[in-house]
Amino acid sequence: MERFYVNLPDKDLAYFPEGTEHFDDYVAAVGWAQDFARLNRELMMANVVNAIRGVMPKPFAADVEAVNCHHNYVQREHHFGHNVLVTRKGAVAAWPGQMGIIPGSMGARSFIVRGKGEPQAFCSCSHGAGRVMSRTEAKRRFTVADQIQATQGVECRKDKEVIDEIPMAYKDIDAVMRAQADLVEIVHTLKQVVCVKG
C-alpha cells in the first residue's frame, strides 16, 4: 500500500489495486484453486456413483444433472452497469434458473435450489444455515452425549473432535430458507442419512 501512497488506518485492510502484478497473480491463483475445487467435486461424485454401483445388485444410471456449485469464492460479473469482482463468502450464485446446494447442519435437512436471479442480492443466496456460535463456544458448551442425541438417525462421527459441528451451533435451516424465498426456489429437500466430516 505504501508503494501506491495509500495510508491505511490498519495494515490488515491492505488490498491489491486492480491492474497491478500482485492483483493479477492473485486473481489467477484464485481461478486455479476454484477450477481445482470444481474438478475435485466432479471426481468425488464419479467415485461415489462407482462405489454405489459396486454394492447395488441392480444396475442404475446416474445421468441426471449433477449440481456442482462453488462455496466461498470470487468471480468477475456484471451488475448495475458495472463489471465487478463479486466475493461470495457464505453465499453461492443464484442466477435465474441456476441450480445450487444449500446444506443444513449434520442433523438437519439440505436443499437443492433454483436461483431466481434477484439483482439486489447480486444474484446470490446463502450457502447454508450459518453458525450461531463459534466453534470454540460449541466445544465448550456441548458434550459428546449432546452430539449423539442431536445426530440420531444420521451415520456420522460422534466424538469430541466434531462437537463444533453439532446442529445446535447452527441457525435453523428452515428459517434460513424462508428468509431467502425471494432468492431461490426449493426444488428438492434432502434428509441427511450420512455425513462425512474430515
Rosetta constraint file for C-alpha pairs under 8 A:
AtomPair CA 1 CA 5 HARMONIC 6.28 0.50
AtomPair CA 1 CA 6 HARMONIC 5.15 0.50
AtomPair CA 1 CA 7 HARMONIC 7.03 0.50
AtomPair CA 1 CA 8 HARMONIC 7.86 0.50
AtomPair CA 1 CA 14 HARMONIC 6.41 0.50
AtomPair CA 1 CA 15 HARMONIC 7.34 0.50
AtomPair CA 1 CA 16 HARMONIC 7.90 0.50
AtomPair CA 2 CA 6 HARMONIC 5.60 0.50
AtomPair CA 2 CA 7 HARMONIC 6.81 0.50
AtomPair CA 8 CA 13 HARMONIC 6.82 0.50
AtomPair CA 8 CA 14 HARMONIC 7.31 0.50
AtomPair CA 9 CA 13 HARMONIC 7.79 0.50
AtomPair CA 10 CA 14 HARMONIC 7.84 0.50
AtomPair CA 16 CA 20 HARMONIC 7.12 0.50
AtomPair CA 16 CA 22 HARMONIC 6.40 0.50
AtomPair CA 16 CA 23 HARMONIC 5.04 0.50
AtomPair CA 17 CA 23 HARMONIC 6.29 0.50
AtomPair CA 18 CA 23 HARMONIC 5.66 0.50
AtomPair CA 18 CA 24 HARMONIC 7.39 0.50
AtomPair CA 19 CA 23 HARMONIC 6.41 0.50
AtomPair CA 19 CA 24 HARMONIC 6.57 0.50
AtomPair CA 20 CA 24 HARMONIC 6.31 0.50
AtomPair CA 21 CA 25 HARMONIC 6.15 0.50
AtomPair CA 22 CA 26 HARMONIC 5.98 0.50
AtomPair CA 23 CA 27 HARMONIC 6.22 0.50
AtomPair CA 24 CA 28 HARMONIC 6.13 0.50
AtomPair CA 25 CA 29 HARMONIC 6.11 0.50
AtomPair CA 26 CA 30 HARMONIC 6.08 0.50
AtomPair CA 27 CA 31 HARMONIC 6.11 0.50
AtomPair CA 28 CA 32 HARMONIC 6.23 0.50
AtomPair CA 29 CA 33 HARMONIC 6.20 0.50
AtomPair CA 30 CA 34 HARMONIC 6.13 0.50
AtomPair CA 30 CA 73 HARMONIC 7.99 0.50
AtomPair CA 30 CA 74 HARMONIC 7.57 0.50
AtomPair CA 31 CA 35 HARMONIC 6.14 0.50
AtomPair CA 32 CA 36 HARMONIC 6.13 0.50
AtomPair CA 33 CA 37 HARMONIC 6.16 0.50
AtomPair CA 34 CA 38 HARMONIC 6.17 0.50
AtomPair CA 34 CA 70 HARMONIC 7.49 0.50
AtomPair CA 34 CA 73 HARMONIC 7.27 0.50
AtomPair CA 35 CA 39 HARMONIC 6.20 0.50
AtomPair CA 36 CA 40 HARMONIC 6.04 0.50
AtomPair CA 37 CA 41 HARMONIC 6.27 0.50
AtomPair CA 37 CA 70 HARMONIC 7.92 0.50
AtomPair CA 38 CA 42 HARMONIC 6.36 0.50
AtomPair CA 38 CA 68 HARMONIC 7.14 0.50
AtomPair CA 38 CA 69 HARMONIC 7.64 0.50
AtomPair CA 38 CA 70 HARMONIC 7.15 0.50
AtomPair CA 39 CA 43 HARMONIC 6.21 0.50
AtomPair CA 40 CA 44 HARMONIC 6.17 0.50
AtomPair CA 41 CA 45 HARMONIC 6.16 0.50
AtomPair CA 41 CA 68 HARMONIC 7.14 0.50
AtomPair CA 42 CA 46 HARMONIC 6.27 0.50
AtomPair CA 42 CA 68 HARMONIC 7.54 0.50
AtomPair CA 43 CA 47 HARMONIC 6.11 0.50
AtomPair CA 44 CA 48 HARMONIC 6.12 0.50
AtomPair CA 45 CA 49 HARMONIC 6.23 0.50
AtomPair CA 46 CA 50 HARMONIC 6.19 0.50
AtomPair CA 47 CA 51 HARMONIC 6.03 0.50
AtomPair CA 48 CA 52 HARMONIC 6.19 0.50
AtomPair CA 49 CA 53 HARMONIC 6.18 0.50
AtomPair CA 49 CA 62 HARMONIC 7.35 0.50
AtomPair CA 50 CA 54 HARMONIC 6.26 0.50
AtomPair CA 51 CA 55 HARMONIC 6.81 0.50
AtomPair CA 52 CA 56 HARMONIC 5.92 0.50
AtomPair CA 53 CA 57 HARMONIC 7.84 0.50
AtomPair CA 53 CA 59 HARMONIC 6.80 0.50
AtomPair CA 53 CA 60 HARMONIC 7.40 0.50
AtomPair CA 67 CA 99 HARMONIC 6.25 0.50
AtomPair CA 67 CA 100 HARMONIC 6.17 0.50
AtomPair CA 67 CA 101 HARMONIC 7.06 0.50
AtomPair CA 68 CA 100 HARMONIC 7.19 0.50
AtomPair CA 68 CA 101 HARMONIC 7.88 0.50
AtomPair CA 69 CA 92 HARMONIC 7.16 0.50
AtomPair CA 69 CA 93 HARMONIC 7.93 0.50
AtomPair CA 69 CA 99 HARMONIC 7.99 0.50
AtomPair CA 69 CA 100 HARMONIC 5.98 0.50
AtomPair CA 69 CA 101 HARMONIC 7.03 0.50
AtomPair CA 70 CA 92 HARMONIC 6.55 0.50
AtomPair CA 71 CA 88 HARMONIC 7.23 0.50
AtomPair CA 71 CA 89 HARMONIC 7.12 0.50
AtomPair CA 71 CA 90 HARMONIC 6.86 0.50
AtomPair CA 71 CA 91 HARMONIC 6.36 0.50
AtomPair CA 71 CA 92 HARMONIC 5.70 0.50
AtomPair CA 71 CA 127 HARMONIC 6.66 0.50
AtomPair CA 72 CA 87 HARMONIC 7.31 0.50
AtomPair CA 72 CA 88 HARMONIC 5.24 0.50
AtomPair CA 72 CA 89 HARMONIC 4.38 0.50
AtomPair CA 72 CA 90 HARMONIC 6.00 0.50
AtomPair CA 72 CA 91 HARMONIC 6.57 0.50
AtomPair CA 72 CA 92 HARMONIC 7.36 0.50
AtomPair CA 73 CA 87 HARMONIC 5.72 0.50
AtomPair CA 73 CA 88 HARMONIC 5.41 0.50
AtomPair CA 73 CA 89 HARMONIC 6.59 0.50
AtomPair CA 74 CA 85 HARMONIC 6.51 0.50
AtomPair CA 74 CA 86 HARMONIC 5.48 0.50
AtomPair CA 74 CA 87 HARMONIC 4.20 0.50
AtomPair CA 74 CA 88 HARMONIC 6.18 0.50
AtomPair CA 75 CA 85 HARMONIC 5.50 0.50
AtomPair CA 75 CA 86 HARMONIC 5.40 0.50
AtomPair CA 75 CA 87 HARMONIC 6.60 0.50
AtomPair CA 76 CA 83 HARMONIC 6.98 0.50
AtomPair CA 76 CA 84 HARMONIC 5.72 0.50
AtomPair CA 76 CA 85 HARMONIC 4.50 0.50
AtomPair CA 76 CA 86 HARMONIC 6.27 0.50
AtomPair CA 77 CA 83 HARMONIC 5.73 0.50
AtomPair CA 77 CA 84 HARMONIC 5.50 0.50
AtomPair CA 77 CA 85 HARMONIC 6.17 0.50
AtomPair CA 77 CA 86 HARMONIC 6.70 0.50
AtomPair CA 78 CA 82 HARMONIC 5.46 0.50
AtomPair CA 78 CA 83 HARMONIC 4.42 0.50
AtomPair CA 78 CA 84 HARMONIC 6.02 0.50
AtomPair CA 79 CA 83 HARMONIC 6.52 0.50
AtomPair CA 79 CA 84 HARMONIC 7.06 0.50
AtomPair CA 79 CA 119 HARMONIC 7.59 0.50
AtomPair CA 79 CA 122 HARMONIC 6.88 0.50
AtomPair CA 88 CA 92 HARMONIC 6.14 0.50
AtomPair CA 88 CA 93 HARMONIC 7.76 0.50
AtomPair CA 88 CA 124 HARMONIC 7.86 0.50
AtomPair CA 90 CA 126 HARMONIC 5.94 0.50
AtomPair CA 90 CA 127 HARMONIC 5.40 0.50
AtomPair CA 90 CA 128 HARMONIC 7.22 0.50
AtomPair CA 90 CA 130 HARMONIC 7.53 0.50
AtomPair CA 91 CA 124 HARMONIC 6.39 0.50
AtomPair CA 91 CA 125 HARMONIC 5.45 0.50
AtomPair CA 91 CA 126 HARMONIC 4.26 0.50
AtomPair CA 91 CA 127 HARMONIC 4.52 0.50
AtomPair CA 91 CA 128 HARMONIC 7.78 0.50
AtomPair CA 92 CA 100 HARMONIC 7.37 0.50
AtomPair CA 92 CA 124 HARMONIC 5.57 0.50
AtomPair CA 92 CA 125 HARMONIC 5.63 0.50
AtomPair CA 92 CA 126 HARMONIC 6.19 0.50
AtomPair CA 92 CA 127 HARMONIC 5.52 0.50
AtomPair CA 93 CA 98 HARMONIC 7.68 0.50
AtomPair CA 93 CA 100 HARMONIC 7.60 0.50
AtomPair CA 93 CA 115 HARMONIC 7.63 0.50
AtomPair CA 93 CA 123 HARMONIC 5.90 0.50
AtomPair CA 93 CA 124 HARMONIC 4.41 0.50
AtomPair CA 93 CA 125 HARMONIC 6.46 0.50
AtomPair CA 94 CA 98 HARMONIC 5.74 0.50
AtomPair CA 94 CA 99 HARMONIC 7.30 0.50
AtomPair CA 94 CA 100 HARMONIC 7.12 0.50
AtomPair CA 94 CA 114 HARMONIC 6.99 0.50
AtomPair CA 94 CA 115 HARMONIC 3.96 0.50
AtomPair CA 94 CA 116 HARMONIC 6.32 0.50
AtomPair CA 94 CA 117 HARMONIC 5.63 0.50
AtomPair CA 94 CA 118 HARMONIC 7.81 0.50
AtomPair CA 94 CA 123 HARMONIC 4.93 0.50
AtomPair CA 94 CA 124 HARMONIC 4.59 0.50
AtomPair CA 94 CA 125 HARMONIC 5.99 0.50
AtomPair CA 94 CA 183 HARMONIC 6.99 0.50
AtomPair CA 94 CA 184 HARMONIC 6.82 0.50
AtomPair CA 95 CA 115 HARMONIC 5.12 0.50
AtomPair CA 95 CA 116 HARMONIC 6.10 0.50
AtomPair CA 95 CA 117 HARMONIC 4.15 0.50
AtomPair CA 95 CA 118 HARMONIC 7.55 0.50
AtomPair CA 95 CA 123 HARMONIC 5.02 0.50
AtomPair CA 95 CA 124 HARMONIC 7.07 0.50
AtomPair CA 96 CA 114 HARMONIC 7.45 0.50
AtomPair CA 96 CA 115 HARMONIC 5.00 0.50
AtomPair CA 96 CA 116 HARMONIC 4.53 0.50
AtomPair CA 96 CA 117 HARMONIC 4.27 0.50
AtomPair CA 96 CA 118 HARMONIC 7.98 0.50
AtomPair CA 96 CA 123 HARMONIC 7.77 0.50
AtomPair CA 97 CA 114 HARMONIC 5.38 0.50
AtomPair CA 97 CA 115 HARMONIC 5.15 0.50
AtomPair CA 97 CA 116 HARMONIC 6.39 0.50
AtomPair CA 97 CA 117 HARMONIC 7.68 0.50
AtomPair CA 98 CA 114 HARMONIC 5.38 0.50
AtomPair CA 98 CA 115 HARMONIC 5.04 0.50
AtomPair CA 98 CA 116 HARMONIC 7.94 0.50
AtomPair CA 99 CA 112 HARMONIC 7.04 0.50
AtomPair CA 99 CA 113 HARMONIC 5.60 0.50
AtomPair CA 99 CA 114 HARMONIC 4.53 0.50
AtomPair CA 99 CA 115 HARMONIC 6.29 0.50
AtomPair CA 100 CA 112 HARMONIC 5.77 0.50
AtomPair CA 100 CA 113 HARMONIC 5.17 0.50
AtomPair CA 100 CA 114 HARMONIC 6.25 0.50
AtomPair CA 100 CA 115 HARMONIC 7.37 0.50
AtomPair CA 101 CA 110 HARMONIC 7.48 0.50
AtomPair CA 101 CA 111 HARMONIC 5.81 0.50
AtomPair CA 101 CA 112 HARMONIC 4.76 0.50
AtomPair CA 101 CA 113 HARMONIC 6.17 0.50
AtomPair CA 101 CA 127 HARMONIC 7.13 0.50
AtomPair CA 102 CA 110 HARMONIC 5.78 0.50
AtomPair CA 102 CA 111 HARMONIC 5.09 0.50
AtomPair CA 102 CA 112 HARMONIC 6.42 0.50
AtomPair CA 102 CA 113 HARMONIC 7.30 0.50
AtomPair CA 102 CA 126 HARMONIC 7.20 0.50
AtomPair CA 102 CA 127 HARMONIC 5.00 0.50
AtomPair CA 102 CA 128 HARMONIC 4.93 0.50
AtomPair CA 102 CA 129 HARMONIC 7.91 0.50
AtomPair CA 103 CA 109 HARMONIC 7.05 0.50
AtomPair CA 103 CA 110 HARMONIC 4.22 0.50
AtomPair CA 103 CA 111 HARMONIC 6.16 0.50
AtomPair CA 103 CA 127 HARMONIC 6.90 0.50
AtomPair CA 103 CA 128 HARMONIC 5.00 0.50
AtomPair CA 103 CA 129 HARMONIC 7.14 0.50
AtomPair CA 104 CA 108 HARMONIC 5.14 0.50
AtomPair CA 104 CA 109 HARMONIC 5.29 0.50
AtomPair CA 104 CA 110 HARMONIC 4.79 0.50
AtomPair CA 104 CA 111 HARMONIC 7.82 0.50
AtomPair CA 104 CA 128 HARMONIC 5.77 0.50
AtomPair CA 104 CA 129 HARMONIC 5.61 0.50
AtomPair CA 104 CA 173 HARMONIC 5.68 0.50
AtomPair CA 105 CA 109 HARMONIC 7.35 0.50
AtomPair CA 105 CA 110 HARMONIC 7.98 0.50
AtomPair CA 105 CA 129 HARMONIC 7.08 0.50
AtomPair CA 105 CA 165 HARMONIC 7.30 0.50
AtomPair CA 105 CA 166 HARMONIC 7.42 0.50
AtomPair CA 105 CA 167 HARMONIC 5.24 0.50
AtomPair CA 105 CA 170 HARMONIC 6.66 0.50
AtomPair CA 105 CA 173 HARMONIC 7.87 0.50
AtomPair CA 106 CA 151 HARMONIC 6.67 0.50
AtomPair CA 106 CA 154 HARMONIC 7.72 0.50
AtomPair CA 106 CA 156 HARMONIC 7.99 0.50
AtomPair CA 106 CA 165 HARMONIC 6.96 0.50
AtomPair CA 106 CA 166 HARMONIC 6.79 0.50
AtomPair CA 106 CA 167 HARMONIC 5.94 0.50
AtomPair CA 106 CA 192 HARMONIC 7.16 0.50
AtomPair CA 106 CA 195 HARMONIC 6.22 0.50
AtomPair CA 107 CA 150 HARMONIC 6.39 0.50
AtomPair CA 107 CA 151 HARMONIC 4.95 0.50
AtomPair CA 107 CA 152 HARMONIC 7.69 0.50
AtomPair CA 107 CA 154 HARMONIC 6.81 0.50
AtomPair CA 107 CA 166 HARMONIC 7.82 0.50
AtomPair CA 107 CA 167 HARMONIC 5.70 0.50
AtomPair CA 107 CA 192 HARMONIC 6.65 0.50
AtomPair CA 108 CA 167 HARMONIC 7.14 0.50
AtomPair CA 108 CA 173 HARMONIC 7.21 0.50
AtomPair CA 108 CA 191 HARMONIC 7.05 0.50
AtomPair CA 108 CA 192 HARMONIC 6.64 0.50
AtomPair CA 109 CA 173 HARMONIC 7.39 0.50
AtomPair CA 109 CA 189 HARMONIC 6.81 0.50
AtomPair CA 109 CA 190 HARMONIC 5.57 0.50
AtomPair CA 109 CA 191 HARMONIC 4.76 0.50
AtomPair CA 109 CA 192 HARMONIC 5.98 0.50
AtomPair CA 110 CA 173 HARMONIC 7.98 0.50
AtomPair CA 110 CA 189 HARMONIC 6.03 0.50
AtomPair CA 110 CA 190 HARMONIC 5.03 0.50
AtomPair CA 110 CA 191 HARMONIC 6.49 0.50
AtomPair CA 110 CA 192 HARMONIC 7.31 0.50
AtomPair CA 111 CA 186 HARMONIC 6.56 0.50
AtomPair CA 111 CA 187 HARMONIC 7.44 0.50
AtomPair CA 111 CA 188 HARMONIC 5.78 0.50
AtomPair CA 111 CA 189 HARMONIC 4.72 0.50
AtomPair CA 111 CA 190 HARMONIC 5.82 0.50
AtomPair CA 112 CA 186 HARMONIC 6.20 0.50
AtomPair CA 112 CA 187 HARMONIC 5.57 0.50
AtomPair CA 112 CA 188 HARMONIC 4.98 0.50
AtomPair CA 112 CA 189 HARMONIC 6.45 0.50
AtomPair CA 112 CA 190 HARMONIC 7.69 0.50
AtomPair CA 113 CA 184 HARMONIC 6.03 0.50
AtomPair CA 113 CA 185 HARMONIC 5.51 0.50
AtomPair CA 113 CA 186 HARMONIC 4.52 0.50
AtomPair CA 113 CA 187 HARMONIC 5.10 0.50
AtomPair CA 113 CA 188 HARMONIC 6.89 0.50
AtomPair CA 114 CA 184 HARMONIC 5.46 0.50
AtomPair CA 114 CA 185 HARMONIC 5.31 0.50
AtomPair CA 114 CA 186 HARMONIC 6.53 0.50
AtomPair CA 114 CA 187 HARMONIC 6.53 0.50
AtomPair CA 115 CA 123 HARMONIC 7.59 0.50
AtomPair CA 115 CA 124 HARMONIC 7.85 0.50
AtomPair CA 115 CA 183 HARMONIC 6.21 0.50
AtomPair CA 115 CA 184 HARMONIC 4.47 0.50
AtomPair CA 115 CA 185 HARMONIC 6.56 0.50
AtomPair CA 116 CA 123 HARMONIC 7.48 0.50
AtomPair CA 116 CA 182 HARMONIC 7.15 0.50
AtomPair CA 116 CA 183 HARMONIC 5.29 0.50
AtomPair CA 116 CA 184 HARMONIC 5.17 0.50
AtomPair CA 116 CA 185 HARMONIC 7.12 0.50
AtomPair CA 117 CA 122 HARMONIC 7.72 0.50
AtomPair CA 117 CA 123 HARMONIC 4.49 0.50
AtomPair CA 117 CA 124 HARMONIC 7.29 0.50
AtomPair CA 117 CA 183 HARMONIC 6.65 0.50
AtomPair CA 117 CA 184 HARMONIC 7.95 0.50
AtomPair CA 118 CA 122 HARMONIC 6.60 0.50
AtomPair CA 118 CA 123 HARMONIC 4.95 0.50
AtomPair CA 118 CA 124 HARMONIC 7.30 0.50
AtomPair CA 118 CA 182 HARMONIC 7.25 0.50
AtomPair CA 118 CA 183 HARMONIC 5.71 0.50
AtomPair CA 119 CA 123 HARMONIC 5.37 0.50
AtomPair CA 121 CA 125 HARMONIC 7.32 0.50
AtomPair CA 121 CA 183 HARMONIC 7.69 0.50
AtomPair CA 123 CA 183 HARMONIC 7.51 0.50
AtomPair CA 124 CA 183 HARMONIC 7.03 0.50
AtomPair CA 125 CA 180 HARMONIC 6.94 0.50
AtomPair CA 125 CA 183 HARMONIC 5.99 0.50
AtomPair CA 125 CA 184 HARMONIC 7.12 0.50
AtomPair CA 126 CA 180 HARMONIC 7.81 0.50
AtomPair CA 128 CA 173 HARMONIC 7.24 0.50
AtomPair CA 128 CA 176 HARMONIC 7.99 0.50
AtomPair CA 129 CA 170 HARMONIC 6.05 0.50
AtomPair CA 129 CA 171 HARMONIC 5.18 0.50
AtomPair CA 129 CA 172 HARMONIC 6.44 0.50
AtomPair CA 129 CA 173 HARMONIC 4.88 0.50
AtomPair CA 129 CA 176 HARMONIC 6.16 0.50
AtomPair CA 130 CA 170 HARMONIC 5.62 0.50
AtomPair CA 130 CA 171 HARMONIC 5.80 0.50
AtomPair CA 131 CA 169 HARMONIC 5.72 0.50
AtomPair CA 131 CA 170 HARMONIC 4.19 0.50
AtomPair CA 131 CA 171 HARMONIC 5.94 0.50
AtomPair CA 132 CA 169 HARMONIC 5.51 0.50
AtomPair CA 132 CA 170 HARMONIC 5.10 0.50
AtomPair CA 132 CA 171 HARMONIC 5.75 0.50
AtomPair CA 133 CA 137 HARMONIC 6.10 0.50
AtomPair CA 133 CA 138 HARMONIC 6.45 0.50
AtomPair CA 133 CA 169 HARMONIC 5.43 0.50
AtomPair CA 133 CA 170 HARMONIC 7.18 0.50
AtomPair CA 134 CA 138 HARMONIC 6.25 0.50
AtomPair CA 134 CA 164 HARMONIC 7.80 0.50
AtomPair CA 134 CA 169 HARMONIC 7.48 0.50
AtomPair CA 135 CA 139 HARMONIC 6.25 0.50
AtomPair CA 135 CA 164 HARMONIC 4.65 0.50
AtomPair CA 135 CA 165 HARMONIC 7.47 0.50
AtomPair CA 135 CA 169 HARMONIC 7.77 0.50
AtomPair CA 136 CA 140 HARMONIC 6.20 0.50
AtomPair CA 136 CA 164 HARMONIC 7.00 0.50
AtomPair CA 137 CA 141 HARMONIC 5.96 0.50
AtomPair CA 137 CA 164 HARMONIC 7.93 0.50
AtomPair CA 138 CA 142 HARMONIC 5.86 0.50
AtomPair CA 138 CA 163 HARMONIC 6.62 0.50
AtomPair CA 138 CA 164 HARMONIC 5.08 0.50
AtomPair CA 138 CA 165 HARMONIC 7.81 0.50
AtomPair CA 138 CA 166 HARMONIC 7.40 0.50
AtomPair CA 138 CA 169 HARMONIC 6.02 0.50
AtomPair CA 139 CA 143 HARMONIC 7.36 0.50
AtomPair CA 139 CA 160 HARMONIC 7.86 0.50
AtomPair CA 139 CA 163 HARMONIC 5.58 0.50
AtomPair CA 139 CA 164 HARMONIC 5.35 0.50
AtomPair CA 142 CA 146 HARMONIC 6.03 0.50
AtomPair CA 142 CA 147 HARMONIC 7.45 0.50
AtomPair CA 142 CA 163 HARMONIC 6.85 0.50
AtomPair CA 143 CA 147 HARMONIC 6.43 0.50
AtomPair CA 143 CA 160 HARMONIC 7.25 0.50
AtomPair CA 143 CA 163 HARMONIC 6.98 0.50
AtomPair CA 144 CA 148 HARMONIC 6.17 0.50
AtomPair CA 144 CA 158 HARMONIC 6.54 0.50
AtomPair CA 144 CA 159 HARMONIC 5.70 0.50
AtomPair CA 144 CA 160 HARMONIC 5.69 0.50
AtomPair CA 144 CA 163 HARMONIC 6.70 0.50
AtomPair CA 145 CA 149 HARMONIC 6.23 0.50
AtomPair CA 146 CA 150 HARMONIC 6.03 0.50
AtomPair CA 147 CA 151 HARMONIC 6.13 0.50
AtomPair CA 147 CA 158 HARMONIC 6.13 0.50
AtomPair CA 147 CA 159 HARMONIC 7.69 0.50
AtomPair CA 147 CA 163 HARMONIC 6.28 0.50
AtomPair CA 147 CA 166 HARMONIC 5.79 0.50
AtomPair CA 148 CA 152 HARMONIC 6.16 0.50
AtomPair CA 148 CA 158 HARMONIC 5.82 0.50
AtomPair CA 150 CA 166 HARMONIC 7.11 0.50
AtomPair CA 150 CA 167 HARMONIC 6.59 0.50
AtomPair CA 150 CA 168 HARMONIC 7.95 0.50
AtomPair CA 151 CA 155 HARMONIC 7.93 0.50
AtomPair CA 151 CA 156 HARMONIC 7.78 0.50
AtomPair CA 151 CA 166 HARMONIC 7.93 0.50
AtomPair CA 151 CA 167 HARMONIC 7.72 0.50
AtomPair CA 153 CA 193 HARMONIC 6.75 0.50
AtomPair CA 154 CA 192 HARMONIC 6.28 0.50
AtomPair CA 154 CA 193 HARMONIC 4.61 0.50
AtomPair CA 154 CA 194 HARMONIC 5.51 0.50
AtomPair CA 154 CA 195 HARMONIC 7.03 0.50
AtomPair CA 155 CA 193 HARMONIC 5.94 0.50
AtomPair CA 155 CA 194 HARMONIC 4.60 0.50
AtomPair CA 155 CA 195 HARMONIC 6.31 0.50
AtomPair CA 156 CA 194 HARMONIC 5.91 0.50
AtomPair CA 156 CA 195 HARMONIC 5.05 0.50
AtomPair CA 156 CA 196 HARMONIC 6.14 0.50
AtomPair CA 156 CA 197 HARMONIC 7.67 0.50
AtomPair CA 157 CA 162 HARMONIC 7.03 0.50
AtomPair CA 157 CA 195 HARMONIC 7.87 0.50
AtomPair CA 157 CA 196 HARMONIC 7.45 0.50
AtomPair CA 157 CA 197 HARMONIC 7.26 0.50
AtomPair CA 158 CA 162 HARMONIC 6.80 0.50
AtomPair CA 158 CA 163 HARMONIC 7.70 0.50
AtomPair CA 159 CA 163 HARMONIC 6.87 0.50
AtomPair CA 162 CA 166 HARMONIC 7.19 0.50
AtomPair CA 162 CA 197 HARMONIC 7.79 0.50
AtomPair CA 164 CA 169 HARMONIC 7.08 0.50
AtomPair CA 165 CA 169 HARMONIC 6.64 0.50
AtomPair CA 166 CA 170 HARMONIC 7.68 0.50
AtomPair CA 171 CA 175 HARMONIC 7.79 0.50
AtomPair CA 171 CA 176 HARMONIC 7.35 0.50
AtomPair CA 172 CA 176 HARMONIC 6.43 0.50
AtomPair CA 173 CA 177 HARMONIC 6.13 0.50
AtomPair CA 174 CA 178 HARMONIC 6.26 0.50
AtomPair CA 175 CA 179 HARMONIC 6.18 0.50
AtomPair CA 176 CA 180 HARMONIC 6.51 0.50
AtomPair CA 177 CA 181 HARMONIC 6.23 0.50
AtomPair CA 180 CA 184 HARMONIC 6.56 0.50
AtomPair CA 181 CA 185 HARMONIC 6.35 0.50
